[in-house]
Amino acid sequence: MAHVAEKTSGDSSGLTDQLSSGNLGGGLWEYYKKIVMEEGADFNELSDTSMNGVLTFAGLFAATLAAFLAETYKSLSPDSDESGGDLTSSAVVINTLWVVALVISLLCALLATLIQDWTKTFLRAQAHPTAVTLEQQCLEHMSAHMGAQRYGLPLAPRLVVGLLHAAVVLFLAGIVVFFWHLNPIPARAALGVAGGSIFIYAVASALPLFDASCPFRTPLTDVYVFIIMLVTVIVPGALVYACLLIAAAWQRITKGPLNPGIRRTLNPVMMASQLKDPYATSRVYHAIKDYFTRRKSEEPPPLLPLVFDAIMGNDQIDETAVNAEKVRFLWDRVGPYAMEHPEALQYVVGALIDGWSPVVDDMLIGLCYDAAELPKIAAALGSVHTTFAATSMLRLLQLLFQAEDANDRALRATVGQGVRWQATDAIVDAFAGFTRQLDALRQAEIEQRSTELLAALSSFRTTLLQLLIHTSPSSRDAKARTQILRMFAELQRYDGTKLQRVSADDPEDMMGLLSLDRGDAVKVVVAKLASRNCLTLIAGAKESDWEGAWDNPDRRYLRRTTPGTLRWRELFPAAAQRGTSAASAFFRDFLKDVGLGHWLVAGSAFTTPPHTSLKAAAVVALRDVANTVDFRPLIQEPSRADHDLTSASTAAERFEIPGSPRLDKVEEGTLSLSHE
């Protein structure tokens, strides 16, 4: 259980209590074991039934073939009285068809016995695990079960049945040829019955392709699926791969070396594993369509990385104790249970999900639109009593809000960002009580000199800012902007969760940002919030004596191509210039406390002092934040009440970005925009 210990080392009460009580994951593993035992019993019964039937039929079929061959093999002898060329040719065809059918039937009988033995061995290993704890036993089972699926053990019975069906077709063909040269009448009768049966078999096999409820699935159905995939996926996928190779070569020539993610994606094995997905070509199409759609309204990302992200997700390869595929395997079986039991849900997210991946996106994207399931997540927010549980729920919300796929991106490009937030009222309403608990847990975390919850909270804010920057003032995005700012406003109510001020005029009233109706003003204010989030993270790390993994707060929970909390400036290059707002008293005092007091001198180059104990990540991040303010003497910092009135206005004015709107005076709590 090393992975659990590593992820919860800073929490002395969360998983530790569950471990000591034997109720790890709120009964999750007990439920999982019950489900997989039922699956194993069903698989064993199906395997026994189908393979016993194969053995019986193969035996009878082989005996029938042997009886026919006993009469026809003599015609192949050189001493045979039959010397006609046509008859000799037909004898070769007949015997060839029947001999191949006989060999196939015998092989089917052999494979049937092997499959029964493999199944018994597999189930025996599940019934007698070598691991000690229940969690380790279930993880051991998952590895074995996924290995069986990877090597096609559940598909083996269908393959044997398909081979046996092919042997029957060969036998019928031999019957028709055999009688054709003896008497055409019985040959025509055999041909009619055999041909009609094969036609009905072919039609029945195709019906499940048009109606998923049709039970007439046969091995030929899988052949149809393969042909369809060959035409719609494999061939177009090969063409896509060829085009990507050409595009990558062009980028290498014109823009320099490719990044490691693209190089890994170009690996033929990796590409083949992704392009075998029936929706891969569709994802590429939507990625290209998304690129041209975003060109009309904003600065689009480079096309090539966008296409690679659609195919592969640019996921970081990570060999963890429970990888994303295992989590998906587990979620498919215990997802409904976890959604009904907050402890189980928190355990899955906190102990098993080790970051973002396309598989996690696929797991969660459906929940974003499910008005029946989101209230269950809201209920779990109200069942947070430990640092582990709070961190897990923050990570869940982070993964949930940023989950997407090609269809989701196309939908939001068509109807706006607000469509993703229509069903989130229950979560945002529950966020108020959750924030109150976060504040209490943050105080306890400081006493324990831990930063796990602080890092998760900072990374969660970064995700919200990423989402906020893509909203527009239009009514299509109003729901998204409102819900995001409501969560920011709740966090700002408590000392343990609020953002610290970077400049003296930083707003406290987050809902005032709704009044910003120009994209450039929004970007300036969001950049200010990102700098405050960065400062808050570093200040919190100092309160905990710099313990924990605060310098890597996002830890794979953001997409690999997304700048993290401490690299906020990469998202907002315009904010890198020296600002004109006066630095807040908090920021000035903090710089003095960490040994960077010389930065307060006018014209300082923000150099790193020799022999500093600060981590390089903290110095670089603080330098980026310091670049956004002016360290002229601070006469008097406005009160919080004043901030509630001025809110976002000075944030847009102080940066003085060319072409940005200027916020006029606030009258009766409203904001208006004008241009010089």
C-alpha positions as CSV (number, residue, x, y, z in Angstrom):
1,M,0.0,0.0,0.0
2,A,2.9,2.3,-0.7
3,H,0.9,4.5,-3.0
4,V,-1.7,5.2,-0.3
5,A,1.0,6.0,2.3
6,E,2.7,8.4,-0.1
7,K,-0.4,10.3,-1.0
8,T,-1.6,10.7,2.6
9,S,1.6,11.1,4.5
10,G,0.5,14.6,5.6
11,D,-2.9,13.4,7.0
12,S,-2.8,11.7,10.3
13,S,-6.5,11.1,10.6
14,G,-8.0,10.4,7.1
15,L,-7.0,7.0,5.8
16,T,-5.2,6.1,9.0
17,D,-8.6,5.8,10.8
18,Q,-10.0,3.7,8.0
19,L,-7.0,1.4,8.0
20,S,-7.2,0.9,11.8
21,S,-10.9,0.2,11.6
22,G,-10.6,-2.2,8.6
23,N,-13.1,-0.1,6.7
24,L,-10.7,1.2,4.0
25,G,-12.6,3.2,1.4
26,G,-15.9,3.1,3.2
27,G,-16.7,-0.5,2.2
28,L,-15.5,0.1,-1.4
29,W,-13.3,-2.9,-1.6
30,E,-15.9,-5.2,0.0
31,Y,-18.4,-4.1,-2.7
32,Y,-15.8,-4.5,-5.4
33,K,-15.0,-8.0,-4.3
34,K,-18.7,-8.9,-4.3
35,I,-19.1,-7.6,-7.8
36,V,-16.0,-9.3,-9.2
37,M,-16.9,-12.6,-7.6
38,E,-20.3,-12.5,-9.3
39,E,-18.6,-11.6,-12.6
40,G,-16.2,-14.5,-12.1
41,A,-19.0,-16.9,-11.4
42,D,-20.9,-15.8,-14.5
43,F,-17.7,-16.1,-16.6
44,N,-17.0,-19.5,-15.3
45,E,-20.6,-20.7,-16.0
46,L,-20.5,-19.2,-19.5
47,S,-17.1,-20.7,-20.3
48,D,-18.2,-24.1,-19.0
49,T,-21.5,-24.1,-20.8
50,S,-20.1,-22.9,-24.1
51,M,-17.0,-25.0,-24.1
52,N,-18.9,-28.2,-23.0
53,G,-21.2,-27.5,-26.0
54,V,-18.2,-27.1,-28.2
55,L,-16.7,-30.4,-27.0
56,T,-19.9,-32.3,-27.6
57,F,-20.5,-30.8,-31.1
58,A,-16.9,-31.1,-32.1
59,G,-16.9,-34.8,-31.2
60,L,-20.1,-35.5,-33.2
61,F,-18.9,-33.4,-36.1
62,A,-15.5,-35.0,-36.3
63,A,-17.2,-38.5,-36.3
64,T,-19.5,-37.4,-39.1
65,L,-16.5,-36.0,-41.1
66,A,-14.5,-39.2,-40.5
67,A,-17.4,-41.3,-41.9
68,F,-17.5,-39.3,-45.1
69,L,-13.7,-39.2,-45.5
70,A,-13.6,-43.0,-45.1
71,E,-15.5,-43.2,-48.4
72,T,-13.8,-40.4,-50.3
73,Y,-10.1,-40.6,-49.4
74,K,-9.8,-43.7,-51.7
75,S,-10.5,-41.6,-54.7
76,L,-7.1,-39.9,-54.1
77,S,-5.2,-43.1,-54.4
78,P,-3.2,-43.6,-57.7
79,D,-4.7,-47.2,-57.9
80,S,-8.2,-45.8,-58.0
81,D,-10.3,-47.0,-61.0
82,E,-11.6,-43.5,-61.4
83,S,-9.4,-41.8,-64.1
84,G,-11.5,-38.9,-65.3
85,G,-9.8,-35.6,-64.9
86,D,-12.9,-33.8,-63.7
87,L,-13.7,-36.5,-61.1
88,T,-10.1,-36.5,-59.8
89,S,-10.2,-32.7,-59.5
90,S,-13.5,-32.8,-57.6
91,A,-12.1,-35.5,-55.3
92,V,-9.2,-33.3,-54.4
93,V,-11.5,-30.4,-53.6
94,I,-13.9,-32.6,-51.6
95,N,-11.2,-34.2,-49.5
96,T,-9.4,-30.9,-49.0
97,L,-12.5,-29.2,-47.7
98,W,-13.4,-32.1,-45.3
99,V,-9.8,-32.7,-44.1
100,V,-9.5,-29.0,-43.2
101,A,-12.9,-29.1,-41.5
102,L,-11.8,-32.2,-39.5
103,V,-8.6,-30.6,-38.4
104,I,-10.4,-27.4,-37.4
105,S,-13.0,-29.4,-35.3
106,L,-10.2,-31.3,-33.5
107,L,-8.4,-28.0,-32.8
108,C,-11.6,-26.6,-31.5
109,A,-11.9,-29.5,-29.1
110,L,-8.3,-29.0,-27.9
111,L,-8.8,-25.2,-27.5
112,A,-12.1,-25.8,-25.5
113,T,-10.2,-28.0,-23.0
114,L,-7.4,-25.4,-22.8
115,I,-9.9,-22.5,-22.2
116,Q,-11.6,-24.5,-19.4
117,D,-8.2,-25.0,-17.8
118,W,-7.2,-21.4,-18.2
119,T,-10.5,-20.2,-16.7
120,K,-10.2,-22.5,-13.8
121,T,-6.6,-21.4,-13.1
122,F,-7.6,-17.7,-13.3
123,L,-10.6,-18.2,-11.0
124,R,-8.5,-20.3,-8.6
125,A,-6.0,-17.5,-8.3
126,Q,-8.8,-15.0,-7.5
127,A,-10.2,-17.3,-4.8
128,H,-6.8,-17.7,-3.1
129,P,-4.9,-14.4,-3.4
130,T,-1.4,-14.2,-2.0
131,A,-1.8,-10.6,-0.7
132,V,-2.6,-9.9,3.0
133,T,-4.9,-6.9,3.0
134,L,-8.2,-6.6,1.2
135,E,-7.0,-3.6,-0.8
136,Q,-3.9,-5.5,-2.0
137,Q,-6.0,-8.6,-2.8
138,C,-8.3,-6.5,-5.0
139,L,-5.4,-4.7,-6.7
140,E,-3.9,-8.2,-7.4
141,H,-7.2,-9.3,-8.8
142,M,-7.4,-6.2,-11.0
143,S,-4.0,-6.9,-12.5
144,A,-4.9,-10.5,-13.2
145,H,-8.3,-9.6,-14.7
146,M,-6.9,-6.8,-16.8
147,G,-4.1,-9.2,-18.0
148,A,-6.8,-11.8,-19.0
149,Q,-8.6,-9.1,-20.9
150,R,-5.4,-7.8,-22.5
151,Y,-4.6,-11.2,-23.9
152,G,-8.1,-12.0,-24.9
153,L,-9.2,-14.8,-22.6
154,P,-12.9,-13.6,-22.5
155,L,-12.8,-13.6,-26.3
156,A,-11.3,-17.0,-26.7
157,P,-14.7,-18.9,-26.4
158,R,-16.1,-16.8,-29.2
159,L,-13.0,-17.5,-31.4
160,V,-13.5,-21.3,-30.8
161,V,-17.2,-21.1,-31.7
162,G,-16.3,-19.1,-34.8
163,L,-13.8,-21.7,-36.0
164,L,-16.3,-24.4,-35.5
165,H,-18.8,-22.5,-37.6
166,A,-16.2,-22.1,-40.3
167,A,-15.6,-25.9,-40.2
168,V,-19.4,-26.5,-40.8
169,V,-19.3,-24.1,-43.8
170,L,-16.4,-26.1,-45.3
171,F,-18.2,-29.4,-44.7
172,L,-21.4,-28.1,-46.4
173,A,-19.3,-26.9,-49.4
174,G,-17.8,-30.3,-49.6
175,I,-21.3,-31.9,-49.5
176,V,-22.4,-29.8,-52.5
177,V,-19.3,-30.6,-54.6
178,F,-19.5,-34.3,-53.6
179,F,-23.1,-34.8,-54.8
180,W,-22.8,-32.5,-57.8
181,H,-20.7,-35.1,-59.7
182,L,-23.0,-38.0,-58.6
183,N,-26.4,-36.5,-59.2
184,P,-27.3,-32.8,-59.6
185,I,-30.7,-33.1,-58.0
186,P,-29.6,-33.8,-54.4
187,A,-26.7,-31.4,-55.0
188,R,-29.1,-28.6,-55.9
189,A,-31.2,-29.5,-52.8
190,A,-28.1,-29.4,-50.6
191,L,-27.0,-26.1,-52.2
192,G,-30.4,-24.5,-51.6
193,V,-30.6,-25.5,-48.0
194,A,-27.0,-24.7,-47.2
195,G,-27.1,-21.4,-49.1
196,G,-30.3,-20.3,-47.5
197,S,-29.0,-21.2,-44.0
198,I,-25.8,-19.3,-44.6
199,F,-27.7,-16.3,-45.9
200,I,-30.0,-16.3,-42.8
201,Y,-26.9,-16.7,-40.6
202,A,-25.2,-13.7,-42.3
203,V,-28.3,-11.5,-42.0
204,A,-28.9,-12.4,-38.4
205,S,-25.2,-11.7,-37.6
206,A,-25.6,-8.2,-39.0
207,L,-28.7,-7.3,-37.1
208,P,-26.8,-6.4,-33.8
209,L,-25.0,-3.7,-35.8
210,F,-28.3,-1.9,-36.3
211,D,-30.1,-2.8,-33.1
212,A,-28.0,-3.2,-29.9
213,S,-30.8,-5.1,-28.2
214,C,-30.8,-7.8,-30.9
215,P,-29.6,-11.1,-29.3
216,F,-28.4,-12.7,-32.6
217,R,-24.8,-11.9,-32.1
218,T,-22.4,-14.5,-33.7
219,P,-18.7,-14.7,-34.5
220,L,-19.5,-13.3,-37.9
221,T,-20.7,-10.1,-36.2
222,D,-17.2,-9.5,-35.0
223,V,-15.9,-9.9,-38.5
224,Y,-18.4,-7.3,-39.7
225,V,-17.1,-4.9,-36.9
226,F,-13.5,-5.5,-38.0
227,I,-14.4,-4.7,-41.6
228,I,-16.2,-1.5,-40.6
229,M,-13.2,-0.5,-38.4
230,L,-10.9,-1.2,-41.3
231,V,-12.8,1.1,-43.5
232,T,-13.7,3.8,-41.0
233,V,-10.8,3.8,-38.6
234,I,-7.7,1.9,-39.6
235,V,-7.4,3.2,-43.2
236,P,-8.2,6.9,-42.2
237,G,-6.0,6.4,-39.1
238,A,-3.1,5.4,-41.3
239,L,-3.7,8.5,-43.4
240,V,-3.9,10.7,-40.3
241,Y,-0.6,9.2,-39.0
242,A,1.1,9.9,-42.4
243,C,-0.2,13.5,-42.3
244,L,1.0,13.9,-38.7
245,L,4.5,12.7,-39.7
246,I,4.6,15.2,-42.5
247,A,3.4,18.0,-40.2
248,A,5.8,17.0,-37.5
249,A,8.7,17.0,-40.0
250,W,7.7,20.5,-41.2
251,Q,7.5,21.8,-37.6
252,R,10.9,20.2,-36.9
253,I,12.4,22.1,-39.9
254,T,10.7,25.4,-39.3
255,K,10.4,25.7,-35.5
256,G,13.1,23.4,-34.1
257,P,13.0,20.2,-32.0
258,L,9.7,18.6,-31.2
259,N,8.6,18.4,-27.5
260,P,8.8,14.9,-25.8
261,G,5.0,14.5,-25.8
262,I,4.8,14.8,-29.6
263,R,7.8,12.5,-30.1
264,R,6.2,9.9,-27.9
265,T,2.9,10.2,-29.8
266,L,4.6,9.6,-33.1
267,N,5.7,6.2,-31.8
268,P,3.9,3.8,-34.2
269,V,2.9,1.5,-31.4
270,M,1.5,4.3,-29.3
271,M,-0.3,5.8,-32.2
272,A,-1.8,2.4,-33.2
273,S,-3.1,1.9,-29.7
274,Q,-5.0,5.2,-29.9
275,L,-6.2,5.1,-33.5
276,K,-7.8,1.7,-33.0
277,D,-10.4,3.7,-31.0
278,P,-13.5,4.0,-33.3
279,Y,-13.8,7.7,-32.3
280,A,-10.2,8.7,-32.9
281,T,-10.8,10.0,-36.4
282,S,-13.8,11.9,-35.1
283,R,-11.7,13.5,-32.3
284,V,-9.1,14.6,-34.9
285,Y,-11.9,16.2,-37.0
286,H,-13.3,18.0,-34.0
287,A,-9.9,19.2,-32.9
288,I,-9.3,20.7,-36.3
289,K,-12.8,22.2,-36.3
290,D,-12.2,23.6,-32.8
291,Y,-8.9,25.2,-33.9
292,F,-10.6,27.1,-36.7
293,T,-13.6,28.0,-34.4
294,R,-11.2,29.5,-31.8
295,R,-9.3,31.4,-34.5
296,K,-12.4,33.5,-34.9
297,S,-12.8,34.6,-31.3
298,E,-9.4,34.2,-29.6
299,E,-5.7,33.4,-30.1
300,P,-5.7,29.7,-30.9
301,P,-3.1,27.2,-29.7
302,P,-0.7,25.6,-32.3
303,L,-2.7,23.2,-34.5
304,L,-0.3,20.3,-34.3
305,P,-0.2,20.0,-30.4
306,L,-4.0,20.4,-30.5
307,V,-4.4,17.4,-32.8
308,F,-2.0,15.3,-30.8
309,D,-3.9,16.2,-27.6
310,A,-7.1,15.0,-29.3
311,I,-5.6,11.7,-30.2
312,M,-3.4,11.0,-27.2
313,G,-4.3,13.6,-24.6
314,N,-0.5,14.3,-24.2
315,D,-0.8,12.3,-21.1
316,Q,2.3,11.7,-19.0
317,I,3.3,8.1,-18.8
318,D,3.3,7.2,-15.1
319,E,3.8,3.8,-13.6
320,T,1.8,4.1,-10.4
321,A,0.4,1.3,-8.2
322,V,-3.0,2.0,-9.6
323,N,-2.8,3.4,-13.1
324,A,-5.6,5.1,-14.9
325,E,-6.8,1.9,-16.7
326,K,-7.1,0.1,-13.3
327,V,-9.0,3.0,-11.9
328,R,-11.4,2.9,-14.9
329,F,-11.8,-0.9,-14.5
330,L,-12.6,-0.3,-10.8
331,W,-14.9,2.7,-11.5
332,D,-17.0,0.7,-14.0
333,R,-17.8,-1.8,-11.2
334,V,-18.1,0.3,-8.1
335,G,-18.9,3.8,-9.5
336,P,-22.6,3.7,-8.4
337,Y,-21.6,2.5,-4.9
338,A,-18.9,5.3,-4.6
339,M,-21.4,8.0,-5.7
340,E,-23.8,6.9,-2.9
341,H,-21.1,6.6,-0.2
342,P,-18.9,9.8,0.4
343,E,-16.1,7.9,2.1
344,A,-15.8,5.6,-0.8
345,L,-15.8,8.5,-3.3
346,Q,-13.2,10.4,-1.4
347,Y,-11.0,7.2,-1.2
348,V,-11.2,6.6,-4.9
349,V,-10.1,10.2,-5.7
350,G,-7.6,10.7,-2.9
351,A,-5.9,7.3,-2.9
352,L,-6.3,5.8,-6.3
353,I,-6.6,8.6,-8.9
354,D,-3.1,9.9,-9.2
355,G,-3.8,12.9,-11.6
356,W,-5.3,13.9,-14.8
357,S,-5.4,11.5,-17.8
358,P,-7.7,11.0,-20.8
359,V,-9.1,8.0,-19.1
360,V,-10.1,10.1,-16.1
361,D,-11.7,12.7,-18.5
362,D,-13.7,9.8,-20.0
363,M,-14.8,8.7,-16.6
364,L,-16.0,12.2,-15.4
365,I,-17.2,14.0,-18.5
366,G,-20.6,12.3,-18.3
367,L,-21.1,13.5,-14.7
368,C,-20.7,17.1,-15.8
369,Y,-24.1,17.1,-17.4
370,D,-25.8,14.6,-15.1
371,A,-28.3,16.5,-12.9
372,A,-29.0,13.3,-10.9
373,E,-25.4,12.5,-10.0
374,L,-24.0,16.0,-9.3
375,P,-26.1,16.4,-6.1
376,K,-24.4,13.2,-4.8
377,I,-21.0,15.0,-5.2
378,A,-22.6,18.0,-3.4
379,A,-23.6,15.6,-0.5
380,A,-20.0,14.3,-0.3
381,L,-18.8,17.9,0.1
382,G,-20.8,18.1,3.3
383,S,-19.1,14.9,4.6
384,V,-15.6,16.3,4.9
385,H,-14.0,15.9,8.3
386,T,-10.3,15.2,7.6
387,T,-7.6,16.8,5.6
388,F,-7.5,13.7,3.3
389,A,-11.2,14.0,2.6
390,A,-11.0,17.7,1.9
391,T,-8.0,17.3,-0.4
392,S,-9.8,14.5,-2.2
393,M,-12.9,16.5,-2.8
394,L,-10.9,19.5,-4.1
395,R,-9.1,17.2,-6.5
396,L,-12.4,15.7,-7.6
397,L,-13.9,19.1,-8.3
398,Q,-10.7,20.1,-10.2
399,L,-10.8,17.0,-12.4
400,L,-14.6,17.3,-12.9
401,F,-14.6,20.9,-13.9
402,Q,-11.7,20.5,-16.4
403,A,-12.9,17.2,-17.9
404,E,-13.7,17.4,-21.6
405,D,-13.7,15.4,-24.8
406,A,-14.1,16.3,-28.5
407,N,-17.9,16.3,-28.3
408,D,-17.9,18.5,-25.2
409,R,-15.6,21.0,-26.8
410,A,-17.7,21.2,-29.9
411,L,-20.9,21.7,-27.8
412,R,-19.3,24.5,-25.8
413,A,-18.0,26.2,-29.0
414,T,-21.6,26.1,-30.4
415,V,-23.7,27.1,-27.4
416,G,-21.2,28.6,-24.9
417,Q,-19.4,27.7,-21.8
418,G,-22.5,28.0,-19.7
419,V,-23.9,24.6,-20.9
420,R,-21.3,22.8,-18.7
421,W,-22.5,24.6,-15.5
422,Q,-26.3,24.2,-15.9
423,A,-26.5,21.3,-13.4
424,T,-23.9,22.5,-10.9
425,D,-26.2,24.6,-8.6
426,A,-26.2,21.8,-6.0
427,I,-22.4,21.7,-5.9
428,V,-21.9,25.5,-5.7
429,D,-24.6,25.8,-3.0
430,A,-22.8,23.1,-0.9
431,F,-19.5,24.8,-1.5
432,A,-20.3,27.4,1.2
433,G,-20.3,24.7,4.0
434,F,-17.4,23.0,2.4
435,T,-15.3,26.2,2.5
436,R,-16.1,26.6,6.2
437,Q,-14.7,23.2,6.9
438,L,-11.7,23.9,4.7
439,D,-10.9,26.9,6.8
440,A,-10.9,24.8,10.0
441,L,-8.8,22.1,8.4
442,R,-6.3,24.6,7.0
443,Q,-5.7,25.9,10.6
444,A,-5.1,22.3,11.7
445,E,-2.8,21.7,8.8
446,I,-0.6,24.7,9.7
447,E,-0.2,23.3,13.2
448,Q,0.8,19.9,11.6
449,R,3.3,21.7,9.3
450,S,1.7,20.2,6.2
451,T,0.8,21.7,2.9
452,E,-1.2,19.0,1.2
453,L,-4.5,20.8,1.5
454,L,-2.9,24.2,0.7
455,A,-1.5,22.8,-2.5
456,A,-4.8,21.2,-3.6
457,L,-6.7,24.5,-2.9
458,S,-4.2,26.5,-4.9
459,S,-4.3,24.1,-7.8
460,F,-8.1,24.1,-7.7
461,R,-8.1,27.9,-7.9
462,T,-5.7,27.7,-10.9
463,T,-8.2,25.4,-12.7
464,L,-11.1,27.8,-11.9
465,L,-9.0,30.7,-13.4
466,Q,-8.3,28.6,-16.5
467,L,-12.0,28.2,-17.0
468,L,-12.8,31.8,-16.1
469,I,-10.4,33.2,-18.7
470,H,-12.3,31.4,-21.5
471,T,-15.6,32.9,-20.6
472,S,-17.0,35.9,-22.4
473,P,-19.5,38.6,-21.2
474,S,-22.2,37.1,-23.4
475,S,-25.3,35.5,-21.9
476,R,-24.1,32.1,-23.2
477,D,-21.3,32.1,-20.7
478,A,-23.1,34.0,-17.8
479,K,-23.8,30.8,-15.9
480,A,-20.2,29.6,-16.1
481,R,-18.8,33.0,-14.9
482,T,-21.4,33.3,-12.1
483,Q,-20.7,29.8,-10.7
484,I,-16.9,30.2,-10.8
485,L,-17.0,33.6,-9.1
486,R,-19.4,32.3,-6.4
487,M,-16.9,29.7,-5.4
488,F,-14.1,32.3,-5.3
489,A,-16.4,34.5,-3.2
490,E,-17.0,31.7,-0.7
491,L,-13.3,31.0,-0.4
492,Q,-12.7,34.7,0.2
493,R,-14.9,34.7,3.3
494,Y,-12.4,32.9,5.6
495,D,-8.8,33.7,6.6
496,G,-7.6,30.2,6.0
497,T,-8.9,30.0,2.4
498,K,-8.9,33.6,1.1
499,L,-6.4,35.1,-1.4
500,Q,-3.8,37.5,0.0
501,R,-3.4,40.9,-1.5
502,V,-0.5,41.6,-3.9
503,S,-1.4,45.2,-4.5
504,A,-3.0,47.6,-2.1
505,D,-6.1,47.9,-4.3
506,D,-6.8,44.3,-4.9
507,P,-10.5,43.7,-4.6
508,E,-12.2,41.5,-2.0
509,D,-15.6,41.3,-3.6
510,M,-15.2,38.6,-6.3
511,M,-18.8,38.9,-7.5
512,G,-18.0,42.5,-8.7
513,L,-16.0,40.9,-11.5
514,L,-19.3,40.0,-13.2
515,S,-19.5,43.6,-14.3
516,L,-16.5,43.3,-16.5
517,D,-17.8,43.2,-20.1
518,R,-14.6,43.3,-22.1
519,G,-12.3,40.4,-22.7
520,D,-9.1,42.3,-22.1
521,A,-10.3,43.6,-18.8
522,V,-11.2,40.1,-17.7
523,K,-7.7,38.8,-18.6
524,V,-6.1,41.6,-16.5
525,V,-8.2,40.8,-13.5
526,V,-7.7,37.0,-13.9
527,A,-4.0,37.6,-14.1
528,K,-4.2,39.6,-10.8
529,L,-6.1,36.7,-9.2
530,A,-3.5,34.2,-10.5
531,S,-0.6,36.3,-9.0
532,R,-2.5,36.5,-5.7
533,N,-3.1,32.7,-5.8
534,C,0.7,32.2,-6.3
535,L,1.5,34.5,-3.4
536,T,-1.1,32.9,-1.1
537,L,0.5,29.4,-1.8
538,I,4.0,30.6,-1.0
539,A,2.8,32.4,2.1
540,G,1.0,29.3,3.3
541,A,4.1,27.2,2.7
542,K,6.1,29.6,5.0
543,E,3.4,29.2,7.7
544,S,4.1,25.5,7.6
545,D,7.9,26.0,7.7
546,W,8.2,25.1,4.0
547,E,7.2,21.5,4.6
548,G,5.4,19.3,2.1
549,A,5.1,19.4,-1.7
550,W,3.9,23.0,-1.9
551,D,6.3,23.7,-4.8
552,N,4.5,21.2,-7.0
553,P,0.9,21.9,-6.1
554,D,-0.6,20.8,-9.4
555,R,1.2,17.4,-9.5
556,R,-0.2,16.0,-12.7
557,Y,-3.7,17.3,-11.9
558,L,-3.5,19.8,-14.7
559,R,-3.1,18.9,-18.4
560,R,0.6,18.5,-19.2
561,T,0.6,21.5,-21.5
562,T,-1.1,23.8,-19.0
563,P,1.1,26.1,-16.9
564,G,0.7,25.5,-13.2
565,T,0.1,27.7,-10.2
566,L,3.6,28.9,-9.8
567,R,4.0,29.4,-13.5
568,W,0.9,31.6,-13.8
569,R,2.8,34.3,-15.8
570,E,3.1,32.0,-18.8
571,L,-0.7,32.2,-19.2
572,F,-0.7,36.0,-18.9
573,P,2.4,37.5,-20.6
574,A,0.9,40.9,-20.5
575,A,1.0,40.9,-16.7
576,A,4.7,40.3,-16.7
577,Q,5.4,44.0,-17.2
578,R,6.0,46.2,-14.1
579,G,2.6,47.3,-12.8
580,T,1.7,50.8,-11.4
581,S,-0.3,49.6,-8.4
582,A,1.3,50.0,-5.0
583,A,2.3,46.7,-3.4
584,S,0.2,45.7,-0.4
585,A,1.4,45.9,3.2
586,F,1.1,42.1,3.4
587,F,3.4,41.6,0.4
588,R,6.0,44.0,1.7
589,D,6.1,42.4,5.1
590,F,6.3,39.0,3.6
591,L,9.2,39.9,1.4
592,K,11.0,41.2,4.5
593,D,10.2,38.0,6.5
594,V,11.7,35.7,3.8
595,G,14.9,37.8,3.3
596,L,14.0,39.6,0.2
597,G,13.6,43.1,1.8
598,H,16.1,44.6,-0.8
599,W,13.4,44.1,-3.4
600,L,11.5,47.0,-1.8
601,V,14.1,49.5,-2.9
602,A,13.1,51.6,-5.9
603,G,14.5,50.3,-9.2
604,S,15.4,46.9,-7.7
605,A,16.3,44.1,-10.2
606,F,14.8,41.5,-7.8
607,T,18.0,39.6,-7.6
608,T,18.4,36.4,-5.6
609,P,20.3,37.0,-2.4
610,P,23.4,34.7,-1.8
611,H,23.0,31.8,0.7
612,T,19.2,32.1,0.7
613,S,17.2,29.2,2.2
614,L,14.3,29.8,-0.2
615,K,13.7,27.2,-2.9
616,A,14.4,28.4,-6.4
617,A,10.7,27.9,-7.3
618,A,9.7,30.3,-4.6
619,V,12.2,33.0,-5.6
620,V,11.2,32.8,-9.3
621,A,7.5,32.9,-8.5
622,L,7.9,35.8,-6.1
623,R,9.9,37.7,-8.7
624,D,7.0,37.2,-11.2
625,V,4.6,38.6,-8.6
626,A,6.8,41.5,-7.7
627,N,6.9,42.5,-11.3
628,T,3.2,43.3,-11.2
629,V,3.3,46.0,-8.5
630,D,5.2,49.2,-7.6
631,F,7.1,49.4,-4.3
632,R,6.8,53.1,-3.8
633,P,6.1,54.1,-0.2
634,L,2.6,53.0,0.9
635,I,0.7,55.9,2.5
636,Q,-2.5,54.1,3.6
637,E,-4.0,50.8,2.4
638,P,-7.7,51.0,1.6
639,S,-10.1,49.3,4.0
640,R,-12.0,46.2,3.0
641,A,-15.2,48.2,2.7
642,D,-13.5,50.4,0.1
643,H,-12.4,47.3,-1.8
644,D,-15.9,46.0,-1.9
645,L,-16.8,49.2,-3.8
646,T,-13.8,49.5,-6.1
647,S,-13.4,45.8,-6.6
648,A,-12.3,45.2,-10.2
649,S,-12.1,48.7,-11.4
650,T,-8.5,49.5,-10.4
651,A,-7.4,46.0,-11.5
652,A,-8.1,46.9,-15.0
653,E,-6.9,50.5,-14.8
654,R,-3.6,50.0,-13.1
655,F,-2.2,47.7,-15.7
656,E,-2.8,50.2,-18.5
657,I,-2.8,47.6,-21.3
658,P,-3.3,49.4,-24.6
659,G,-6.8,49.1,-25.9
660,S,-8.3,47.9,-22.6
661,P,-11.5,49.5,-21.3
662,R,-11.4,51.9,-18.4
663,L,-13.9,51.3,-15.5
664,D,-15.7,54.5,-14.5
665,K,-16.7,55.4,-11.0
666,V,-18.9,53.0,-9.1
667,E,-22.3,54.3,-8.5
668,E,-24.7,52.5,-6.2
669,G,-22.7,49.3,-6.3
670,T,-22.7,48.9,-10.2
671,L,-19.8,49.1,-12.6
672,S,-19.7,50.6,-16.0
673,L,-17.2,50.5,-18.8
674,S,-16.0,53.2,-21.1
675,H,-13.2,53.9,-23.5
676,E,-11.1,57.0,-23.6
